Amino acid sequence: MGFFDLLTQEIAIDLGTANTLIIHNDKVVVDEPSIVAIDRTTGKVIAVGKQAMMMHGKTHENIKTIRPLKDGVIADFEAAEEMIKGMIKMINPGKRLFQPSLRMVICIPSGITEVEKRAVRDSAEHAGGKEVYLIHEPMAAAIGIGIDVEEPMGNMIIDIGGGTSEIAVIALGGIVCDKSIRIAGDDFTANIEDYMRRQHNILIGERSAERVKIEVGAASVDIENPPPDYAVHGRDLMTGIPKEIHVSYVEIAHALDKSISKIEEAILSALEMTPPELSADIYRTGIYLAGGGSLLRGLDKRISIKTKLPVHIADDPLRAVARGTGIALKNIGKFQFLIK
């Protein structure tokens, strides 16, 4: 078996719109932003992940940065392939005599079409995957949180990622009803950029807006332990000169209100579709939140007020999906819901 291990490498990939995580031997070995930098003249990849992210929004005409995934699915096929290859190389930076064949489990949004599914599979195969399995994100999140998904017990999972918010009710190892909407972390960032332009006449980039979201992002005005005001730097639209303004969490809560309301509507719609026996279970167990979007201050409280149900945030929401994908990889034989 030792020799066979050398020939086959098992990896679990959480291919996200904002970040890609790779798990190997039960450890997160790669946690990088989903972005590549490409030389326009040669078409060669210059950087992948964090290095490419540092270039984002700061490039000259010979370099372009591409985020290959949009709304949870592959938008740029070639860039996605290069990104997956680059990130797999990060697992074993040392030179090998031969490349091991890869067995991969990759998680995908639950609302994905067959064509989009095919794109993920093809990208993985071109990046060296010999056996490629797919798993739906809410299912991976549920396993990562520690829920026994094969029980005859209903659990509601909400995974708010970068490109999509996945809402699913899971029982008996399957997704009973799900709602996938393309409003998530990226939309929150865009809302902040838009708000700064309209309210303060200041133009800020995507990375700055992301920073604002992390530092003072909030889902509602009344939150415990409010963060201090945050200094934002950008370009004044009136004079064209760089300037600084201070924003509070209250302003950001107003800026994000519309997008969060749409997520709340989707949650209520998913609850309406849930069979009555599972609704009874959800009343007892509550709702589980995972994904980077669940870190938004006061979001759990706001959803709880709207649904009148208890809301629990996963221990490590950013890595819950990746962890679940890793567990599914270890138990490929046991989990029937993996799509081959």
Secondary structure, DSSP 4 states (H G I P E B T S, - for coil): -HHHHHHEEEEEEEE-SSEEEEEETTEEEEEEES-EEEETTT--EEEETHHHHHHTT---TTEEEE--EETTEES-HHHHHHHHHHHHHHH--S--SSPPEEEEEEEE-TT--HHHHHHHHHHHHHTTEEEEEEEEHHHHHHHHHT--TTSS--EEEEEE-SS-EEEEEEETTEEEEEEEES-SHHHHHHHHHHHHHHHH-EE--HHHHHHHHHHH-BSSS--SSPPPPEEEEEEETTT--EEEEEE-HHHHHHHHHHHHHHHHHHHHHHHHHS-HHHHHHHHHH-EEEESGGGGSBTHHHHHHHHHTS-EEE-SSTTTHHHHHHHHHHHTTTT-TT-B-
